[in-house]
Amino acid sequence: MRDAETRSDPVATPFAAARRVDGVDAARGLALVGMFVAHLAPDASAGTLEATLLSVADERPRLLFALAAGIGLGLLTGGERPTSQGDRGELRRQLTVRAVLLLLLGLLLMYILQPLVSVILDEYGIAFLLLLPLVFLPRPLLLGLGAGLLVIMPGLALALSATEPVRDARSGRTFLLVDWFLSGSYPVLVWVPVMLVGLAFARYGLRRPSTTAIAGLVGLAAVVAYLPGNALLDMGSGTLADAVGTSLVTFANVGAGLALTAALLAVTQWGTDATRRAASIALSPLSAMGSMPLTVYTAHVVVISQAIRIEDGVPEDDSWTLLALTILGSMAFALAWRRWVGRGPLEALFRWVSGRDRIRRRSEPGGMRTWEDSDGSETNGEPTR
């Protein structure tokens, strides 16, 4: 049946035998490394080369992670060919369970371990819940909505965070809600538009060279457009200029993530067999991490929470040694686990609790599969129709 399906759709051939999209995994793995750097690298003196290099990890890895999460959600829900109408209710139920689990795990890590870094998982749980009504919108609407909100929401969140009612709410019992949506390190009002862009990217078909090329060029254009706009904003000051500047920076950083993901997709999917194989081998440590992001991210939060020390009366957890060990240890663990076990331990647990393991491949009359028993965040496998 697989051969017949593959022949009926020649474009599907590169994905027919693959259960993962290495380019997406590598992008997610690179985002994880960037977050490790942001969390663990010691501060550097302003104006130095070291400070300039470390500034790359300030915002871009988080946005790249959100972009990859949106792509994973798109793949989970059918990729270029969205899941058929009859299966969407069950899929939404599974997504709801996973989102709630993410929310609970994030709160557990934050309140039990009390790390010195912000935990992203609870915000992601809320973001996935907000995306549920939007996930099957037509792809032009997904792209337009994501891009439009991306222009508005980062600056709006910053402006609202500076208002007195929001400041008061943040100091009261509603502080967690305010942080989740507006003023925290990972405000949902910003992450949802980024994830919508990633979702639209998946809907347009990651296996199509034209999609990859256009996404890469659009991403580069966003980066280039940021340069003159930022120069103009530097001449102004005040809340409005800060809000516009924040939206502009976020838009450019998402563009950089889009261009990077497109490049990783290109080198791992297109070209000769030898170049694809070489790229996959070179990127395998990142791809392995990116194939089990929940496990790797959670483990790194546990590690750094246990590394807190007091220096001059101030809690600290940064260390070049710990950073190197975290990166290398994560890569080694992910490579070995993927090689000898398969799906990451937390990914497997979430899959089981949500009921995904109890769902078998469904078939329509004629043997055409409606969706695969796979997970966009875990297997990245696009359904074959």
C-alpha positions as CSV (number, residue, x, y, z in Angstrom):
1,M,0.0,0.0,0.0
2,R,2.8,2.4,0.8
3,D,4.3,2.0,-2.7
4,A,0.9,2.6,-4.3
5,E,0.4,5.7,-2.3
6,T,3.9,7.0,-3.0
7,R,3.5,6.5,-6.8
8,S,0.2,8.4,-6.7
9,D,1.9,11.4,-5.2
10,P,5.4,11.9,-6.5
11,V,6.0,14.9,-4.3
12,A,5.6,12.6,-1.2
13,T,8.5,10.4,-2.2
14,P,11.2,12.1,-0.1
15,F,9.0,11.7,3.0
16,A,7.6,8.2,2.4
17,A,10.3,6.3,4.2
18,A,11.2,8.9,6.8
19,R,9.6,9.2,10.2
20,R,11.3,12.5,11.1
21,V,12.1,15.8,9.5
22,D,15.7,16.3,10.3
23,G,15.7,20.0,9.5
24,V,12.9,20.7,11.9
25,D,14.6,18.6,14.6
26,A,17.9,20.3,14.1
27,A,16.3,23.8,14.3
28,R,14.6,22.7,17.6
29,G,17.9,21.3,18.9
30,L,19.7,24.5,18.0
31,A,17.0,26.5,19.9
32,L,17.7,24.3,22.9
33,V,21.4,25.0,22.8
34,G,20.7,28.7,22.5
35,M,18.5,28.6,25.6
36,F,21.2,26.7,27.5
37,V,23.6,29.5,26.6
38,A,21.1,32.2,27.6
39,H,20.6,30.4,31.0
40,L,24.1,29.3,31.9
41,A,26.7,31.5,30.2
42,P,28.3,34.0,32.6
43,D,27.8,37.7,32.0
44,A,30.3,39.4,29.7
45,S,31.5,43.0,29.7
46,A,29.4,45.2,27.4
47,G,31.0,46.1,24.1
48,T,33.2,43.0,24.0
49,L,33.1,40.3,21.3
50,E,32.0,37.8,23.9
51,A,29.0,40.0,24.8
52,T,28.1,40.4,21.2
53,L,28.1,36.6,20.6
54,L,26.2,35.9,23.7
55,S,23.5,38.5,22.7
56,V,22.5,36.2,19.9
57,A,21.1,33.8,22.6
58,D,19.0,36.6,24.2
59,E,15.8,36.2,22.3
60,R,16.3,34.3,19.1
61,P,16.4,30.7,20.6
62,R,13.1,31.2,22.3
63,L,11.4,32.4,19.1
64,L,13.0,29.7,17.1
65,F,11.7,27.1,19.6
66,A,8.2,28.6,19.3
67,L,8.5,28.6,15.5
68,A,9.5,24.9,15.6
69,A,6.6,24.2,18.0
70,G,4.2,25.6,15.4
71,I,5.7,23.6,12.7
72,G,5.5,20.5,14.9
73,L,1.8,21.2,15.5
74,G,1.2,21.5,11.8
75,L,2.9,18.2,11.1
76,L,0.9,16.5,13.9
77,T,-2.4,17.7,12.4
78,G,-1.6,16.6,8.9
79,G,1.0,18.9,7.5
80,E,0.2,19.9,3.9
81,R,-3.0,17.8,4.0
82,P,-4.8,18.6,7.3
83,T,-6.4,15.7,9.2
84,S,-9.8,14.8,7.9
85,Q,-12.8,16.3,9.5
86,G,-13.9,13.0,11.2
87,D,-10.7,12.7,13.1
88,R,-10.3,16.3,14.3
89,G,-12.3,15.9,17.5
90,E,-10.1,13.1,18.8
91,L,-7.0,14.9,17.7
92,R,-8.1,18.1,19.6
93,R,-8.8,16.0,22.7
94,Q,-5.3,14.6,22.6
95,L,-3.8,18.1,22.1
96,T,-5.9,19.4,25.0
97,V,-4.5,16.7,27.3
98,R,-0.9,17.4,26.2
99,A,-1.4,21.1,26.7
100,V,-2.7,20.6,30.2
101,L,0.2,18.3,31.0
102,L,2.7,20.9,29.7
103,L,1.0,23.5,31.9
104,L,1.1,21.3,35.0
105,L,4.7,20.3,34.4
106,G,5.8,23.9,33.9
107,L,4.2,24.9,37.2
108,L,5.7,21.8,38.9
109,L,9.2,22.7,37.8
110,M,8.8,26.4,38.7
111,Y,7.4,25.9,42.2
112,I,9.1,22.7,43.3
113,L,12.6,23.3,41.9
114,Q,12.5,27.1,41.9
115,P,15.2,27.6,39.2
116,L,16.7,31.0,38.6
117,V,15.5,30.9,35.0
118,S,11.9,31.3,33.7
119,V,10.3,28.0,32.7
120,I,8.7,28.0,29.3
121,L,6.4,24.9,29.5
122,D,3.4,26.4,31.3
123,E,3.2,29.2,28.7
124,Y,3.4,26.7,25.9
125,G,0.5,24.7,27.4
126,I,-1.6,27.8,27.3
127,A,-0.5,28.7,23.8
128,F,-1.5,25.3,22.5
129,L,-4.9,25.6,24.1
130,L,-5.4,29.0,22.4
131,L,-4.3,27.5,19.1
132,L,-6.9,24.7,19.2
133,P,-9.7,26.7,17.5
134,L,-7.3,28.0,14.9
135,V,-5.3,24.9,13.9
136,F,-7.4,23.9,10.9
137,L,-7.9,27.4,9.4
138,P,-7.0,27.7,5.7
139,R,-3.3,28.2,5.3
140,P,-3.4,31.7,3.8
141,L,-5.5,32.8,6.8
142,L,-3.0,31.1,9.2
143,L,-0.1,32.9,7.6
144,G,-1.9,36.3,7.5
145,L,-3.1,36.1,11.0
146,G,0.3,35.0,12.3
147,A,2.2,37.7,10.4
148,G,-0.3,40.4,11.3
149,L,-0.4,39.6,15.0
150,L,3.4,39.3,15.0
151,V,3.6,42.9,13.9
152,I,1.3,44.1,16.6
153,M,1.4,41.9,19.7
154,P,5.1,42.2,20.9
155,G,4.8,46.0,21.1
156,L,1.3,45.9,22.5
157,A,2.4,43.5,25.2
158,L,5.3,45.8,26.1
159,A,3.1,48.9,26.2
160,L,0.4,47.2,28.3
161,S,3.0,45.9,30.7
162,A,4.0,49.5,31.4
163,T,0.5,50.6,32.4
164,E,-0.4,51.0,36.1
165,P,-3.3,48.5,36.1
166,V,-1.1,45.8,34.7
167,R,1.7,46.6,37.2
168,D,-0.8,46.5,40.0
169,A,-2.2,43.2,38.8
170,R,1.3,41.7,38.6
171,S,1.9,42.5,42.2
172,G,-1.4,40.9,43.3
173,R,-3.0,37.5,43.2
174,T,-3.3,37.6,39.4
175,F,0.4,37.9,38.9
176,L,0.7,34.5,37.2
177,L,-2.0,35.3,34.6
178,V,-0.4,38.6,33.8
179,D,3.0,37.0,33.4
180,W,1.5,34.3,31.2
181,F,-0.1,36.7,28.8
182,L,1.7,40.0,29.0
183,S,4.7,40.7,31.1
184,G,6.5,37.4,31.7
185,S,9.6,36.1,29.9
186,Y,7.5,34.1,27.5
187,P,4.2,36.1,27.0
188,V,1.6,34.0,25.2
189,L,0.4,37.0,23.2
190,V,3.8,36.9,21.5
191,W,4.3,33.1,21.2
192,V,0.9,32.4,19.6
193,P,1.6,34.5,16.5
194,V,5.1,32.9,16.1
195,M,3.5,29.5,16.4
196,L,0.9,30.4,13.8
197,V,3.7,31.3,11.3
198,G,5.3,27.9,11.9
199,L,1.9,26.2,11.6
200,A,1.3,27.9,8.2
201,F,4.8,26.9,7.1
202,A,4.0,23.3,7.7
203,R,0.6,23.7,5.9
204,Y,2.4,25.0,2.8
205,G,4.4,21.8,2.7
206,L,7.9,21.4,4.1
207,R,8.7,18.8,1.4
208,R,8.3,21.3,-1.4
209,P,11.4,23.1,-2.5
210,S,9.4,26.2,-3.5
211,T,8.0,26.5,0.1
212,T,11.5,26.1,1.6
213,A,13.0,28.7,-0.8
214,I,10.2,31.3,-0.3
215,A,10.3,30.9,3.5
216,G,14.0,31.4,3.5
217,L,13.8,34.5,1.3
218,V,11.0,36.0,3.3
219,G,12.9,35.4,6.5
220,L,16.0,37.1,5.2
221,A,13.9,40.0,3.9
222,A,12.5,40.4,7.4
223,V,16.0,40.6,8.8
224,V,17.2,43.1,6.2
225,A,14.1,45.3,6.7
226,Y,14.9,45.5,10.4
227,L,18.1,47.4,9.9
228,P,16.9,50.7,8.5
229,G,13.8,50.6,10.7
230,N,15.9,50.1,13.8
231,A,18.1,53.0,12.8
232,L,15.1,55.3,12.7
233,L,13.8,54.1,16.0
234,D,17.1,54.7,17.7
235,M,16.6,58.4,17.0
236,G,13.3,58.4,19.0
237,S,12.4,57.6,22.5
238,G,9.3,56.9,24.6
239,T,6.7,54.2,25.0
240,L,5.6,54.2,21.4
241,A,9.1,54.0,20.0
242,D,9.9,51.2,22.4
243,A,6.7,49.3,21.4
244,V,7.4,49.6,17.7
245,G,11.0,48.7,18.2
246,T,10.1,45.6,20.2
247,S,7.7,44.4,17.5
248,L,10.3,45.1,14.8
249,V,13.0,43.2,16.6
250,T,10.7,40.3,17.2
251,F,9.6,40.2,13.6
252,A,13.2,40.3,12.4
253,N,14.2,37.5,14.9
254,V,11.3,35.3,13.7
255,G,12.5,36.0,10.2
256,A,16.0,34.8,11.1
257,G,14.5,31.7,12.6
258,L,12.5,31.1,9.5
259,A,15.5,31.5,7.3
260,L,17.6,29.2,9.5
261,T,14.9,26.5,9.5
262,A,14.5,26.7,5.7
263,A,18.3,26.4,5.3
264,L,18.4,23.3,7.6
265,L,15.5,21.8,5.7
266,A,17.3,22.4,2.4
267,V,20.6,20.8,3.4
268,T,18.9,17.8,4.9
269,Q,16.3,17.2,2.1
270,W,17.7,18.5,-1.2
271,G,20.8,17.8,-3.1
272,T,22.6,14.6,-3.7
273,D,22.4,11.5,-1.5
274,A,25.9,12.2,-0.4
275,T,25.3,15.8,0.7
276,R,22.0,14.9,2.4
277,R,23.7,12.1,4.3
278,A,26.7,14.3,5.3
279,A,24.3,17.0,6.5
280,S,22.2,14.6,8.5
281,I,25.4,13.1,10.1
282,A,26.8,16.5,10.9
283,L,23.5,17.7,12.4
284,S,22.7,14.5,14.2
285,P,23.6,15.7,17.7
286,L,21.2,18.7,17.3
287,S,18.6,16.5,15.6
288,A,18.7,14.0,18.4
289,M,18.1,16.7,21.0
290,G,15.3,18.2,18.9
291,S,13.6,14.8,18.6
292,M,13.0,14.8,22.4
293,P,12.8,18.5,23.3
294,L,10.5,18.1,26.3
295,T,12.8,15.6,27.9
296,V,16.0,17.6,27.2
297,Y,14.5,20.9,28.3
298,T,13.1,19.5,31.5
299,A,16.4,17.7,32.3
300,H,18.3,21.0,31.9
301,V,15.9,22.8,34.3
302,V,16.5,20.1,36.9
303,V,20.3,20.3,36.4
304,I,20.5,24.1,36.7
305,S,18.2,24.1,39.7
306,Q,20.6,21.9,41.5
307,A,23.6,24.0,40.5
308,I,22.5,27.2,42.4
309,R,25.2,28.6,44.7
310,I,25.5,31.7,46.7
311,E,28.2,34.2,45.7
312,D,28.6,37.4,47.7
313,G,25.1,36.8,49.1
314,V,23.5,36.5,45.6
315,P,22.2,33.2,44.2
316,E,24.0,32.2,41.0
317,D,23.9,29.3,38.6
318,D,25.9,30.3,35.6
319,S,29.1,28.5,34.7
320,W,31.0,27.9,31.5
321,T,31.8,24.4,32.7
322,L,28.2,23.6,33.5
323,L,27.1,25.1,30.1
324,A,29.6,22.8,28.2
325,L,28.6,19.7,30.2
326,T,24.9,20.5,29.7
327,I,25.2,20.8,26.0
328,L,27.5,17.8,25.5
329,G,25.6,15.7,28.0
330,S,22.3,16.5,26.3
331,M,23.7,15.6,22.9
332,A,25.2,12.3,24.1
333,F,22.1,11.3,26.0
334,A,19.8,12.1,23.1
335,L,21.9,10.3,20.5
336,A,22.2,7.2,22.7
337,W,18.5,7.2,23.7
338,R,17.3,7.7,20.2
339,R,19.6,5.0,18.9
340,W,18.8,2.4,21.5
341,V,15.3,3.2,22.8
342,G,13.6,5.6,20.4
343,R,11.1,8.3,21.5
344,G,12.2,10.4,24.5
345,P,10.9,9.3,27.9
346,L,8.7,12.3,28.6
347,E,7.5,12.4,25.0
348,A,6.5,8.7,25.4
349,L,4.8,9.4,28.7
350,F,2.8,12.3,27.2
351,R,1.9,10.2,24.2
352,W,0.6,7.4,26.5
353,V,-1.4,9.7,28.8
354,S,-3.0,11.5,25.9
355,G,-4.2,8.2,24.4
356,R,-2.1,8.4,21.3
357,D,-0.6,5.0,21.8
358,R,-4.1,3.5,21.9
359,I,-5.0,4.9,18.4
360,R,-4.1,2.7,15.5
361,R,-3.8,3.9,11.9
362,R,-7.3,4.5,10.6
363,S,-8.3,3.7,7.0
364,E,-10.9,5.0,4.7
365,P,-12.5,2.9,2.0
366,G,-9.9,1.8,-0.5
367,G,-7.2,1.6,2.2
368,M,-6.2,5.3,2.2
369,R,-4.9,6.3,5.6
370,T,-6.4,9.5,7.1
371,W,-3.6,10.2,9.5
372,E,-0.6,8.4,10.9
373,D,-0.1,7.3,14.5
374,S,2.7,9.9,14.9
375,D,3.3,13.1,16.7
376,G,4.5,16.4,15.2
377,S,6.6,17.2,18.2
378,E,8.0,13.7,18.5
379,T,8.0,12.1,15.1
380,N,7.4,15.0,12.7
381,G,6.0,12.4,10.3
382,E,3.6,13.8,7.7
383,P,0.6,11.6,6.9
384,T,0.7,9.9,3.5
385,R,-2.6,9.9,1.8
